[in-house]
């Protein structure tokens, strides 16, 4: 399984001869991303915030796009396949579990910004389980994953690196890929992240934009 990071929470996952694009957003978007994004076999969107969906680009894609009813309502110009928590999607032999997520809240989300429907995805290719959490706070679960991509920024909107470390431990994840780190409005405390991941002996890799890792 190959994972390429794009800005914020966007990942391109390549496995079993297929490509899955997750949360292709507007933040720090560059036009040359399109060359790779258009090769995807499927696009998964977690929630409606624009740093997770660049609608003016995706509306012209002839690629199946999956997301929630709330996202469909926010972007009527895009045709989505509507999914919800506990659904399962198959891309040939790749299994994608649609799982729970709880987007945090602070008053900056007043007047329509609050996320009421948010989902995460576990991509299982039969060898690796990749859990892409996007924006979520910590919550009890019984999920298992080999690799987890999760936010560490806090600000009431997502887990901090402390909760992220505990969350990864509960998953028994062998590798953590920190995401949601590219918005200067909500900067990541990198030293705090390093301290927490060291304290809980978390194996992690911070990917640069357009950097690829094979797991």
N, CA, C and O of each residue as an XYZ file, in Angstrom:
860
protein
N       0.843     -1.190      0.000
C       0.000      0.000      0.000
C       0.881      1.243      0.000
O       1.770      1.386      0.839
N       0.626      2.139     -0.948
C       1.339      3.408     -1.028
C       0.398      4.541     -0.636
O      -0.765      4.560     -1.039
N       0.905      5.476      0.146
C       0.111      6.607      0.611
C       0.857      7.887      0.261
O       2.005      8.072      0.664
N       0.205      8.765     -0.485
C       0.781     10.064     -0.824
C      -0.022     11.150     -0.138
O      -1.250     11.178     -0.231
N       0.672     12.046      0.551
C      -0.009     13.128      1.265
C      -0.119     14.373      0.388
O       0.820     14.752     -0.312
N      -1.271     14.982      0.448
C      -1.514     16.304     -0.136
C      -1.916     17.233      1.020
O      -2.005     16.766      2.156
N      -2.160     18.527      0.777
C      -2.381     19.433      1.905
C      -3.516     18.997      2.846
O      -4.490     18.352      2.457
N      -3.321     19.390      4.092
C      -4.266     19.195      5.177
C      -4.533     17.710      5.426
O      -3.674     17.040      5.999
N      -5.663     17.174      5.030
C      -6.002     15.784      5.322
C      -6.136     14.937      4.070
O      -6.664     13.827      4.135
N      -5.676     15.429      2.944
C      -5.849     14.712      1.681
C      -4.781     13.638      1.514
O      -3.586     13.903      1.641
N      -5.234     12.424      1.226
C      -4.344     11.297      0.979
C      -4.775     10.583     -0.295
O      -5.967     10.427     -0.559
N      -3.792     10.152     -1.081
C      -4.040      9.281     -2.221
C      -3.480      7.915     -1.862
O      -2.277      7.757     -1.655
N      -4.373      6.924     -1.790
C      -4.004      5.577     -1.367
C      -3.994      4.678     -2.595
O      -4.985      4.597     -3.322
N      -2.886      4.009     -2.823
C      -2.738      3.110     -3.977
C      -2.498      1.690     -3.467
O      -1.544      1.433     -2.732
N      -3.377      0.775     -3.869
C      -3.238     -0.611     -3.456
C      -4.057     -1.504     -4.379
O      -5.088     -1.088     -4.908
N      -3.591     -2.728     -4.565
C      -4.302     -3.708     -5.397
C      -4.640     -3.156     -6.789
O      -5.669     -3.502     -7.368
N      -3.767     -2.299     -7.313
C      -3.992     -1.740     -8.638
C      -5.056     -0.664     -8.700
O      -5.457     -0.261     -9.791
N      -5.528     -0.187     -7.547
C      -6.555      0.841     -7.479
C      -6.048      2.053     -6.703
O      -5.106      1.956     -5.916
N      -6.701      3.209     -6.944
C      -6.338      4.447     -6.266
C      -7.575      5.049     -5.613
O      -8.620      5.200     -6.246
N      -7.438      5.387     -4.339
C      -8.526      5.983     -3.571
C      -8.060      7.339     -3.051
O      -7.068      7.430     -2.327
N      -8.780      8.382     -3.425
C      -8.453      9.748     -3.015
C      -9.384     10.163     -1.884
O     -10.605     10.061     -2.004
N      -8.800     10.630     -0.789
C      -9.590     10.985      0.395
C      -9.402     12.470      0.711
O      -8.276     12.960      0.794
N     -10.517     13.176      0.887
C     -10.530     14.571      1.348
C      -9.654     15.501      0.507
O      -8.740     16.156      1.007
N      -9.967     15.531     -0.783
C      -9.264     16.428     -1.713
C      -9.800     17.837     -1.517
O     -10.851     18.190     -2.051
N      -9.078     18.634     -0.752
C      -9.607     19.920     -0.315
C      -8.986     21.137     -0.973
O      -8.116     21.027     -1.837
N      -9.460     22.315     -0.538
C      -9.068     23.593     -1.133
C      -7.815     24.192     -0.520
O      -7.117     24.961     -1.181
N      -7.517     23.859      0.718
C      -6.409     24.489      1.420
C      -5.080     24.178      0.727
O      -4.729     23.013      0.542
N      -4.347     25.225      0.346
C      -3.039     25.100     -0.300
C      -3.093     24.249     -1.570
O      -2.105     23.624     -1.954
N      -4.255     24.237     -2.209
C      -4.409     23.492     -3.457
C      -3.488     24.066     -4.537
O      -3.305     25.280     -4.631
N      -2.914     23.176     -5.348
C      -2.108     23.574     -6.500
C      -2.649     22.855     -7.733
O      -3.007     21.679     -7.665
N      -2.706     23.557     -8.846
C      -3.365     23.020    -10.034
C      -2.717     21.734    -10.540
O      -3.390     20.902    -11.149
N      -1.417     21.563    -10.293
C      -0.778     20.345    -10.797
C      -1.196     19.092    -10.032
O      -0.919     17.979    -10.477
N      -1.867     19.263     -8.870
C      -2.394     18.094     -8.160
C      -3.366     17.321     -9.049
O      -3.496     16.103     -8.927
N      -4.049     18.041     -9.945
C      -5.098     17.429    -10.767
C      -4.600     16.219    -11.545
O      -5.331     15.245    -11.724
N      -3.371     16.282    -12.002
C      -2.829     15.185    -12.807
C      -2.940     13.857    -12.066
O      -3.320     12.842    -12.650
N      -2.608     13.870    -10.781
C      -2.696     12.647     -9.965
C      -4.115     12.407     -9.462
O      -4.585     11.269     -9.447
N      -4.795     13.468     -9.051
C      -6.137     13.297     -8.492
C      -7.088     12.660     -9.496
O      -7.940     11.855     -9.119
N      -6.949     13.014    -10.771
C      -7.862     12.492    -11.784
C      -7.629     11.017    -12.112
O      -8.419     10.407    -12.833
N      -6.543     10.445    -11.583
C      -6.287      9.019    -11.812
C      -6.987      8.137    -10.782
O      -6.918      6.911    -10.867
N      -7.662      8.753     -9.809
C      -8.313      7.980     -8.751
C      -9.483      7.167     -9.303
O     -10.164      7.585    -10.239
N      -9.696      6.010     -8.708
C     -10.851      5.171     -9.045
C     -12.055      5.515     -8.187
O     -13.187      5.168     -8.524
N     -11.810      6.194     -7.084
C     -12.870      6.512     -6.121
C     -12.401      7.679     -5.273
O     -11.211      7.817     -4.986
N     -13.358      8.529     -4.870
C     -13.060      9.647     -3.982
C     -13.947      9.532     -2.746
O     -15.154      9.311     -2.854
N     -13.341      9.684     -1.578
C     -14.056      9.642     -0.304
C     -13.907     10.997      0.389
O     -12.801     11.523      0.514
N     -15.025     11.550      0.833
C     -15.020     12.834      1.547
C     -15.596     12.602      2.947
O     -16.636     11.961      3.095
N     -14.919     13.122      3.968
C     -15.359     12.889      5.346
C     -16.440     13.862      5.813
O     -17.379     13.466      6.503
N     -16.306     15.148      5.432
C     -17.276     16.141      5.900
C     -17.214     17.390      5.030
O     -16.433     17.455      4.081
N     -18.031     18.372      5.354
C     -18.332     19.465      4.433
C     -17.333     20.609      4.406
O     -17.425     21.443      3.506
N     -16.406     20.704      5.309
C     -15.513     21.859      5.336
C     -14.618     21.893      4.104
O     -14.161     20.853      3.628
N     -14.372     23.095      3.593
C     -13.704     23.245      2.303
C     -12.258     22.772      2.311
O     -11.706     22.487      1.249
N     -11.625     22.680      3.485
C     -10.264     22.138      3.495
C     -10.257     20.628      3.265
O      -9.199     20.001      3.218
N     -11.461     20.049      3.122
C     -11.594     18.616      2.840
C     -12.279     18.339      1.508
O     -12.347     17.187      1.077
N     -12.784     19.372      0.853
C     -13.438     19.176     -0.444
C     -13.308     20.442     -1.291
O     -13.774     21.514     -0.905
N     -12.680     20.302     -2.428
C     -12.554     21.426     -3.367
C     -13.618     21.218     -4.435
O     -13.379     20.569     -5.453
N     -14.782     21.773     -4.188
C     -15.954     21.468     -5.011
C     -15.804     21.931     -6.444
O     -16.254     21.240     -7.358
N     -15.183     23.084     -6.672
C     -15.101     23.618     -8.030
C     -14.235     22.748     -8.932
O     -14.341     22.829    -10.156
N     -13.387     21.926     -8.348
C     -12.586     20.965     -9.109
C     -13.305     19.627     -9.201
O     -13.429     19.059    -10.286
N     -13.781     19.121     -8.065
C     -14.373     17.779     -8.035
C     -15.672     17.687     -8.836
O     -16.036     16.607     -9.299
N     -16.368     18.804     -9.002
C     -17.648     18.747     -9.725
C     -17.466     18.336    -11.182
O     -18.416     17.884    -11.821
N     -16.264     18.488    -11.707
C     -15.999     18.130    -13.096
C     -15.376     16.745    -13.249
O     -15.081     16.316    -14.365
N     -15.177     16.046    -12.133
C     -14.575     14.714    -12.188
C     -15.611     13.680    -12.589
O     -16.747     13.717    -12.118
N     -15.223     12.766    -13.448
C     -16.074     11.630    -13.802
C     -15.610     10.409    -13.005
O     -15.254      9.373    -13.566
N     -15.625     10.565    -11.694
C     -15.138      9.545    -10.756
C     -16.184      9.398     -9.653
O     -16.702     10.412     -9.185
N     -16.517      8.185     -9.217
C     -17.473      8.033     -8.112
C     -16.979      8.743     -6.847
O     -15.842      8.556     -6.414
N     -17.862      9.561     -6.270
C     -17.527     10.312     -5.063
C     -18.520      9.937     -3.967
O     -19.733      9.994     -4.168
N     -17.994      9.556     -2.813
C     -18.809      9.084     -1.699
C     -18.723     10.072     -0.541
O     -17.637     10.530     -0.185
N     -19.875     10.397      0.042
C     -19.896     11.216      1.250
C     -21.293     11.190      1.868
O     -22.166     10.433      1.443
N     -21.482     12.031      2.874
C     -22.722     12.043      3.637
C     -23.794     12.922      2.991
O     -23.522     13.682      2.061
N     -24.994     12.802      3.496
C     -26.088     13.645      3.009
C     -25.810     15.117      3.315
O     -26.165     15.989      2.521
N     -25.189     15.398      4.437
C     -24.872     16.785      4.772
C     -23.922     17.393      3.742
O     -24.065     18.561      3.381
N     -22.965     16.616      3.274
C     -22.045     17.106      2.253
C     -22.781     17.299      0.931
O     -22.544     18.280      0.227
N     -23.669     16.372      0.594
C     -24.460     16.533     -0.621
C     -25.288     17.810     -0.569
O     -25.388     18.529     -1.564
N     -25.882     18.094      0.584
C     -26.686     19.313      0.730
C     -25.831     20.570      0.591
O     -26.294     21.588      0.076
N     -24.578     20.497      1.055
C     -23.691     21.657      1.000
C     -23.149     21.899     -0.401
O     -22.812     23.030     -0.754
N     -23.062     20.835     -1.203
C     -22.475     20.936     -2.544
C     -23.395     20.257     -3.567
O     -23.065     19.189     -4.081
N     -24.533     20.865     -3.859
C     -25.493     20.243     -4.773
C     -24.968     20.113     -6.205
O     -25.526     19.361     -7.004
N     -23.898     20.842     -6.529
C     -23.329     20.767     -7.876
C     -22.563     19.462     -8.122
O     -22.196     19.163     -9.258
N     -22.322     18.689     -7.062
C     -21.612     17.421     -7.176
C     -22.595     16.282     -6.929
O     -23.445     16.374     -6.043
N     -22.483     15.222     -7.702
C     -23.309     14.037     -7.495
C     -22.542     13.046     -6.620
O     -21.530     12.480     -7.033
N     -23.049     12.850     -5.404
C     -22.425     11.927     -4.467
C     -23.203     10.616     -4.384
O     -24.414     10.578     -4.602
N     -22.490      9.558     -4.069
C     -23.124      8.352     -3.541
C     -23.172      8.540     -2.030
O     -22.133      8.678     -1.385
N     -24.366      8.546     -1.471
C     -24.535      8.868     -0.054
C     -24.195      7.658      0.808
O     -24.694      6.554      0.593
N     -23.330      7.900      1.789
C     -22.975      6.841      2.743
C     -23.171      7.362      4.165
O     -23.333      8.560      4.398
N     -23.149      6.417      5.107
C     -23.296      6.770      6.513
C     -22.489      5.783      7.342
O     -22.019      4.760      6.844
N     -22.340      6.115      8.616
C     -21.613      5.259      9.542
C     -22.137      3.815      9.488
O     -23.345      3.587      9.443
N     -21.229      2.865      9.493
C     -21.448      1.412      9.474
C     -21.676      0.852      8.074
O     -21.827     -0.358      7.913
N     -21.702      1.718      7.057
C     -21.752      1.202      5.688
C     -20.409      0.575      5.333
O     -19.388      0.860      5.959
N     -20.431     -0.287      4.316
C     -19.212     -0.895      3.786
C     -19.222     -0.709      2.271
O     -20.221     -0.988      1.609
N     -18.107     -0.237      1.732
C     -17.942     -0.024      0.296
C     -16.875     -1.002     -0.201
O     -15.874     -1.230      0.478
N     -17.090     -1.571     -1.367
C     -16.083     -2.447     -1.954
C     -15.587     -1.849     -3.270
O     -16.372     -1.398     -4.104
N     -14.271     -1.858     -3.431
C     -13.634     -1.519     -4.695
C     -12.854     -2.766     -5.100
O     -11.688     -2.950     -4.748
N     -13.557     -3.624     -5.864
C     -13.056     -4.974     -6.144
C     -12.734     -5.652     -4.818
O     -13.629     -5.799     -3.985
N     -11.464     -6.079     -4.584
C     -11.208     -6.816     -3.333
C     -10.864     -5.906     -2.159
O     -10.594     -6.396     -1.062
N     -10.870     -4.598     -2.367
C     -10.575     -3.657     -1.285
C     -11.871     -3.357     -0.530
O     -12.890     -3.009     -1.126
N     -11.808     -3.500      0.777
C     -12.966     -3.230      1.637
C     -12.767     -1.896      2.344
O     -11.709     -1.637      2.918
N     -13.798     -1.053      2.296
C     -13.735      0.259      2.947
C     -14.869      0.354      3.951
O     -16.041      0.358      3.574
N     -14.527      0.430      5.206
C     -15.520      0.545      6.276
C     -15.751      2.025      6.577
O     -14.801      2.781      6.778
N     -16.999      2.422      6.607
C     -17.370      3.793      6.972
C     -17.633      3.793      8.479
O     -18.556      3.130      8.954
N     -16.824      4.533      9.221
C     -16.875      4.434     10.681
C     -17.140      5.795     11.326
O     -17.154      6.838     10.673
N     -17.345      5.727     12.605
C     -17.755      6.888     13.391
C     -16.687      7.988     13.413
O     -15.489      7.706     13.391
N     -17.134      9.220     13.456
C     -16.272     10.381     13.680
C     -17.088     11.446     14.389
O     -18.293     11.566     14.167
N     -16.431     12.215     15.238
C     -17.095     13.312     15.943
C     -16.263     14.570     15.746
O     -15.208     14.728     16.360
N     -16.740     15.461     14.888
C     -16.021     16.714     14.655
C     -16.195     17.615     15.864
O     -17.315     17.836     16.326
N     -15.091     18.132     16.375
C     -15.158     19.034     17.518
C     -15.805     20.366     17.161
O     -16.079     20.663     15.998
N     -16.036     21.152     18.199
C     -16.724     22.433     18.006
C     -15.994     23.535     18.757
O     -15.525     23.335     19.878
N     -15.904     24.702     18.125
C     -15.619     25.941     18.841
C     -16.465     27.043     18.199
O     -17.006     26.828     17.114
N     -16.596     28.203     18.825
C     -17.518     29.225     18.304
C     -17.221     29.723     16.902
O     -18.081     30.358     16.293
N     -16.029     29.458     16.362
C     -15.750     29.834     14.973
C     -16.639     29.082     13.984
O     -16.731     29.465     12.818
N     -17.289     28.024     14.440
C     -18.146     27.222     13.561
C     -19.612     27.648     13.619
O     -20.479     26.957     13.084
N     -19.890     28.767     14.260
C     -21.263     29.274     14.261
C     -21.703     29.635     12.854
O     -20.880     29.781     11.950
N     -23.003     29.776     12.679
C     -23.585     30.247     11.410
C     -23.304     29.302     10.241
O     -22.922     29.726      9.150
N     -23.503     28.017     10.503
C     -23.443     27.040      9.420
C     -22.182     26.224      9.333
O     -22.108     25.301      8.522
N     -21.183     26.531     10.138
C     -19.925     25.788     10.050
C     -19.876     24.507     10.841
O     -19.001     23.673     10.611
N     -20.803     24.330     11.778
C     -20.775     23.124     12.614
C     -21.047     21.882     11.762
O     -21.931     21.884     10.906
N     -20.280     20.834     12.010
C     -20.431     19.578     11.277
C     -21.306     18.637     12.095
O     -20.971     18.274     13.223
N     -22.433     18.249     11.507
C     -23.367     17.341     12.178
C     -23.239     15.913     11.666
O     -23.592     14.965     12.367
N     -22.736     15.760     10.449
C     -22.481     14.435      9.883
C     -21.017     14.360      9.483
O     -20.564     15.083      8.596
N     -20.298     13.492     10.136
C     -18.875     13.327      9.863
C     -18.573     11.838      9.894
O     -19.050     11.133     10.784
N     -17.799     11.349      8.950
C     -17.447      9.934      8.923
C     -15.948      9.787      8.692
O     -15.287     10.690      8.179
N     -15.439      8.643      9.077
C     -14.066      8.268      8.803
C     -14.070      6.985      7.979
O     -15.119      6.377      7.765
N     -12.888      6.581      7.519
C     -12.800      5.420      6.639
C     -11.652      4.512      7.063
O     -10.556      4.976      7.376
N     -11.924      3.206      7.066
C     -10.871      2.206      7.249
C     -10.758      1.437      5.943
O     -11.694      0.757      5.522
N      -9.593      1.556      5.307
C      -9.332      0.901      4.023
C      -8.553     -0.377      4.291
O      -7.438     -0.335      4.812
N      -9.140     -1.506      3.935
C      -8.567     -2.828      4.213
C      -8.301     -3.527      2.885
O      -9.236     -3.880      2.167
N      -7.020     -3.728      2.557
C      -6.679     -4.389      1.292
C      -6.341     -5.868      1.472
O      -5.845     -6.512      0.548
N      -6.610     -6.399      2.657
C      -6.319     -7.795      2.944
C      -4.972     -8.001      3.602
O      -4.720     -9.057      4.183
N      -4.099     -7.002      3.519
C      -2.796     -7.057      4.168
C      -2.610     -5.950      5.188
O      -2.023     -6.159      6.250
N      -3.115     -4.770      4.858
C      -2.998     -3.620      5.740
C      -4.377     -2.998      5.964
O      -5.230     -2.977      5.077
N      -4.556     -2.496      7.177
C      -5.757     -1.714      7.490
C      -5.317     -0.283      7.772
O      -4.629     -0.010      8.756
N      -5.727      0.625      6.889
C      -5.414      2.046      7.019
C      -6.659      2.779      7.478
O      -7.682      2.760      6.793
N      -6.579      3.420      8.626
C      -7.692      4.164      9.214
C      -7.410      5.651      9.022
O      -6.453      6.186      9.581
N      -8.249      6.314      8.228
C      -8.117      7.751      7.972
C      -9.185      8.455      8.791
O     -10.371      8.376      8.472
N      -8.762      9.147      9.853
C      -9.746      9.712     10.773
C     -10.226     11.094     10.384
O     -11.326     11.490     10.771
N      -9.432     11.841      9.629
C      -9.783     13.221      9.358
C     -10.035     13.974     10.661
O      -9.311     13.756     11.633
N     -11.039     14.852     10.715
C     -11.254     15.713     11.887
C     -12.159     15.004     12.888
O     -13.359     14.863     12.656
N     -11.592     14.568     13.976
C     -12.419     13.965     15.013
C     -11.781     14.191     16.370
O     -10.561     14.306     16.493
N     -12.623     14.252     17.377
C     -12.131     14.210     18.746
C     -12.062     12.744     19.165
O     -12.512     11.859     18.438
N     -11.506     12.503     20.324
C     -11.359     11.139     20.826
C     -12.718     10.579     21.240
O     -13.561     11.306     21.765
N     -12.923      9.293     21.004
C     -14.168      8.634     21.426
C     -13.882      7.143     21.599
O     -12.965      6.619     20.966
N     -14.648      6.450     22.443
C     -14.414      5.013     22.630
C     -14.812      4.227     21.392
O     -15.825      4.519     20.757
N     -14.004      3.226     21.056
C     -14.312      2.376     19.909
C     -13.557      1.063     20.026
O     -12.689      0.901     20.883
N     -13.901      0.133     19.155
C     -13.205     -1.152     19.145
C     -12.531     -1.393     17.794
O     -12.328     -2.543     17.404
N     -12.184     -0.329     17.083
C     -11.560     -0.455     15.771
C     -10.119     -0.944     15.909
O      -9.479     -0.761     16.944
N      -9.634     -1.562     14.851
C      -8.241     -1.991     14.777
C      -7.653     -1.505     13.461
O      -8.326     -1.518     12.431
N      -6.385     -1.073     13.498
C      -5.731     -0.596     12.281
C      -4.232     -0.783     12.405
O      -3.666     -0.688     13.494
N      -3.598     -1.051     11.275
C      -2.138     -1.139     11.241
C      -1.517      0.243     11.126
O      -0.487      0.532     11.736
N      -2.162      1.093     10.333
C      -1.704      2.466     10.111
C      -2.881      3.390     10.346
O      -3.998      3.099      9.918
N      -2.639      4.507     11.029
C      -3.709      5.476     11.234
C      -3.212      6.867     10.876
O      -2.144      7.292     11.316
N      -4.004      7.572     10.066
C      -3.757      8.977      9.749
C      -4.729      9.793     10.576
O      -5.943      9.669     10.415
N      -4.202     10.633     11.466
C      -5.088     11.322     12.394
C      -4.582     12.718     12.723
O      -3.382     12.981     12.649
N      -5.510     13.626     13.092
C      -5.146     15.013     13.368
C      -4.547     15.161     14.756
O      -4.820     14.364     15.654
N      -3.730     16.188     14.919
C      -3.054     16.418     16.199
C      -3.140     17.890     16.624
O      -2.388     18.333     17.492
N      -4.053     18.639     16.014
C      -4.025     20.096     16.159
C      -4.839     20.648     17.321
O      -4.526     21.726     17.825
N      -5.875     19.938     17.759
C      -6.712     20.367     18.895
C      -7.567     21.586     18.565
O      -8.310     21.544     17.584
N      -7.496     22.686     19.351
C      -8.333     23.879     19.208
C      -9.818     23.565     19.361
O     -10.667     24.309     18.871
N     -10.127     22.475     20.035
C     -11.515     22.075     20.206
C     -12.099     21.351     19.010
O     -13.176     20.763     19.107
N     -11.400     21.385     17.876
C     -11.946     20.833     16.636
C     -11.548     19.384     16.410
O     -12.317     18.603     15.850
N     -10.347     19.027     16.847
C      -9.845     17.665     16.671
C      -9.116     17.233     17.936
O      -8.999     17.995     18.896
N      -8.639     16.021     17.916
C      -7.755     15.557     18.976
C      -6.488     16.415     19.029
O      -6.035     16.937     18.010
N      -5.936     16.548     20.210
C      -4.564     17.026     20.334
C      -3.643     15.822     20.165
O      -4.115     14.692     20.035
N      -2.340     16.056     20.165
C      -1.421     14.933     20.021
C      -1.469     13.997     21.230
O      -1.153     12.814     21.102
N      -1.856     14.504     22.392
C      -1.990     13.636     23.572
C      -3.099     12.612     23.346
O      -2.882     11.410     23.499
N      -4.308     13.103     22.977
C      -5.401     12.157     22.707
C      -5.096     11.289     21.499
O      -5.458     10.113     21.470
N      -4.428     11.865     20.496
C      -4.091     11.101     19.303
C      -3.179      9.923     19.643
O      -3.339      8.832     19.095
N      -2.237     10.142     20.536
C      -1.351      9.058     20.950
C      -2.133      7.954     21.650
O      -1.930      6.772     21.372
N      -3.026      8.336     22.556
C      -3.852      7.344     23.244
C      -4.768      6.613     22.259
O      -4.947      5.399     22.358
N      -5.341      7.349     21.316
C      -6.230      6.784     20.306
C      -5.473      5.747     19.475
O      -5.987      4.658     19.220
N      -4.261      6.083     19.057
C      -3.455      5.158     18.257
C      -3.103      3.899     19.050
O      -3.084      2.801     18.495
N      -2.827      4.055     20.330
C      -2.528      2.905     21.177
C      -3.715      1.953     21.255
O      -3.555      0.735     21.184
N      -4.904      2.525     21.401
C      -6.120      1.707     21.466
C      -6.334      0.918     20.181
O      -6.848     -0.200     20.209
N      -5.938      1.504     19.058
C      -6.083      0.832     17.763
C      -5.044     -0.252     17.548
O      -5.186     -1.088     16.655
N      -3.989     -0.240     18.374
C      -2.831     -1.109     18.186
C      -2.143     -0.799     16.860
O      -1.633     -1.700     16.193
N      -2.129      0.484     16.478
C      -1.531      0.897     15.209
C      -0.010      0.832     15.292
O       0.587      1.207     16.302
N       0.603      0.354     14.219
C       2.063      0.245     14.159
C       2.693      1.527     13.638
O       3.884      1.760     13.846
N       1.905      2.368     12.959
C       2.421      3.614     12.399
C       1.335      4.678     12.432
O       0.183      4.416     12.088
N       1.714      5.879     12.848
C       0.819      7.027     12.859
C       1.310      8.043     11.826
O       2.492      8.386     11.780
N       0.371      8.516     11.000
C       0.655      9.587     10.048
C      -0.114     10.828     10.490
O      -1.318     10.900     10.245
N       0.521     11.804     11.129
C      -0.193     13.021     11.541
C      -0.662     13.808     10.308
O       0.091     13.985      9.350
N      -1.906     14.272     10.349
C      -2.469     15.058      9.261
C      -3.148     16.299      9.835
O      -3.110     16.530     11.043
N      -3.773     17.105      8.955
C      -4.495     18.307      9.371
C      -3.546     19.315     10.015
O      -3.887     19.950     11.013
N      -2.351     19.457      9.434
C      -1.304     20.294     10.026
C      -0.943     21.499      9.159
O       0.034     22.186      9.456
N      -1.699     21.775      8.099
C      -1.267     22.764      7.117
C      -1.991     24.102      7.191
O      -1.738     24.980      6.366
N      -2.880     24.273      8.154
C      -3.641     25.516      8.263
C      -2.985     26.443      9.289
O      -2.976     26.154     10.485
N      -2.431     27.571      8.800
C      -1.761     28.505      9.711
C      -2.705     29.098     10.753
O      -2.260     29.572     11.798
N      -4.008     29.074     10.471
C      -4.977     29.572     11.449
C      -5.008     28.697     12.696
O      -5.288     29.172     13.796
N      -4.718     27.423     12.511
C      -4.695     26.474     13.628
C      -3.348     25.736     13.621
O      -3.306     24.554     13.280
N      -2.251     26.404     13.987
C      -0.935     25.774     13.892
C      -0.766     24.609     14.870
O      -1.301     24.621     15.978
N      -0.021     23.625     14.436
C       0.275     22.460     15.269
C       1.451     22.764     16.189
O       2.463     23.316     15.759
N       1.307     22.402     17.444
C       2.426     22.500     18.389
C       3.298     21.264     18.186
O       3.064     20.218     18.790
N       4.295     21.399     17.336
C       5.107     20.248     16.937
C       5.906     19.691     18.114
O       6.041     18.474     18.244
N       6.432     20.554     18.964
C       7.200     20.064     20.104
C       6.311     19.276     21.062
O       6.728     18.250     21.600
N       5.091     19.753     21.272
C       4.136     19.027     22.121
C       3.821     17.668     21.504
O       3.709     16.671     22.218
N       3.678     17.624     20.184
C       3.420     16.358     19.497
C       4.589     15.396     19.709
O       4.382     14.225     20.027
N       5.799     15.882     19.534
C       6.980     15.025     19.712
C       7.058     14.482     21.132
O       7.381     13.311     21.337
N       6.763     15.331     22.114
C       6.790     14.902     23.516
C       5.764     13.813     23.782
O       6.068     12.808     24.424
N       4.553     14.011     23.289
C       3.500     13.021     23.538
C       3.764     11.711     22.817
O       3.565     10.639     23.387
N       4.206     11.785     21.576
C       4.472     10.559     20.836
C       5.662      9.811     21.427
O       5.693      8.581     21.405
N       6.645     10.545     21.957
C       7.764      9.881     22.635
C       7.299      9.240     23.940
O       7.692      8.117     24.256
N       6.468      9.948     24.695
C       5.971      9.430     25.972
C       5.235      8.115     25.799
O       5.384      7.203     26.613
N       4.438      8.014     24.738
C       3.638      6.810     24.528
C       4.251      5.860     23.494
O       3.604      4.920     23.032
N       5.511      6.126     23.143
C       6.276      5.261     22.239
C       5.534      5.027     20.920
O       5.378      3.895     20.462
N       5.083      6.132     20.330
C       4.360      6.082     19.063
C       5.349      6.166     17.903
O       6.169      7.081     17.837
N       5.259      5.212     17.005
C       6.035      5.264     15.767
C       5.257      6.119     14.776
O       4.122      5.791     14.429
N       5.859      7.214     14.317
C       5.110      8.124     13.452
C       6.004      8.685     12.350
O       7.232      8.651     12.437
N       5.363      9.191     11.334
C       6.044      9.812     10.217
C       5.227     10.999      9.755
O       4.071     10.841      9.363
N       5.817     12.201      9.797
C       5.169     13.398      9.269
C       5.553     13.517      7.798
O       6.721     13.724      7.468
N       4.575     13.386      6.929
C       4.828     13.461      5.496
C       4.734     14.898      5.007
O       3.847     15.643      5.424
N       5.634     15.284      4.134
C       5.550     16.562      3.466
C       4.506     16.468      2.342
O       4.133     15.371      1.927
N       4.047     17.605      1.865
C       3.076     17.613      0.768
C       3.694     16.952     -0.466
O       4.791     17.307     -0.897
N       2.971     15.995     -1.014
C       3.343     15.181     -2.166
C       4.412     14.129     -1.856
O       4.969     13.524     -2.771
N       4.694     13.914     -0.587
C       5.596     12.826     -0.208
C       4.808     11.513     -0.130
O       3.648     11.493      0.284
N       5.457     10.428     -0.533
C       4.829      9.120     -0.556
C       5.529      8.175      0.405
O       6.753      8.205      0.530
N       4.762      7.341      1.081
C       5.294      6.300      1.932
C       4.662      4.977      1.532
O       3.492      4.931      1.152
N       5.427      3.914      1.617
C       4.895      2.577      1.343
C       4.817      1.821      2.655
O       5.788      1.776      3.410
N       3.674      1.232      2.926
C       3.458      0.524      4.192
C       3.054     -0.919      3.944
O       2.831     -1.670      4.893
